[in-house]
């Protein structure tokens, strides 16, 4: 199970001009994790869970998956604290033959996991 990063507060308001820089820093930090093979970061709108959600997809070596996920969650919280975030473990990140991320395919494949991870904390507090 992944753990969401807490949503932003008014003290952490996101400056849109700063978002691109923060996302590049996050992508670099995630790809530098020792057990992470690659990464994909997507931002989407999920109305029931806040305006914007950051989802980081991180494939990791099986023997170090848990520590990689913890480090990825910490990087999300540190580098993009204004967005609620999920870190989703995946086997691989799909790319086209031209090297373009197949973001919609990845998101669609992982949507059940994303929904479970978003719903579980709410169910536990009810």
Secondary structure, 3 states (H helix, E strand, C coil): CCCCECCCCHHHCCCHHHHHHHHHHHHHHHHCCCCEEEEEEEEECCHHHCCCEEEEEEEECHHHHHHHHHHHHHHHHHHCCCCEEEEEECCCCCECCCCCECHHHHHHHHHHHHHHHHHHHHHHHC
